[in-house]
Amino acid sequence: MVNADVSASVAAVFARLYRDHYPVHSIVPVEQFGGDDNASMAADNTSAFNCRRSGQANAPSAASPHANGRAVDVNPYENPWVDPRCACFQPDAFYGSHRVVALSTPAGRAVIVKGGTAWRAFTSAGWTWQDNSTADYQHFDTGYPSRPLRQS
């Protein structure tokens, strides 16, 4: 689920990813995981909207691109982020510290890198990759704090 003001853009991005044979491992609403972002990431679930509780990362909800439906996390297992609460990669450290090696593995096609398939699909549509102060390889958004997508 995404905000109506980015729905056409997200549909176009995922159509391009499909056309370019980019592997997306799972896409189900975060509600399937009880709203638990960590459980969704551990299941390698690509997700967008997720209401943020005060204890969750990327809160408060008024500013959060995820809570406003203007962010997409893609293949989080292969594209982890550094959780500042533990200074560790989530949901798993391997792909955080082995990005170059991972590109040569079967799962490597799902690894997001600057200039790669997913990066090109999102950024050419006006999305920003890792728009925050920590490594967040899975994350594309329209800006932080949350704002509508700037059309080129």
Secondary structure, DSSP 8 states (H G I E B T S, - for coil): ---GGGHHHHHHHHHHHHHTT--------GGGGTT-HHHHHHTT--B------TTSTT--TTT-TTTTT-EEE--TTTS-EEETTTTEEES-SHHHH-HHHHTTSGGGGG---TTSHHHHHHHTTT-EES-SSS-BTTEEES-SS-------
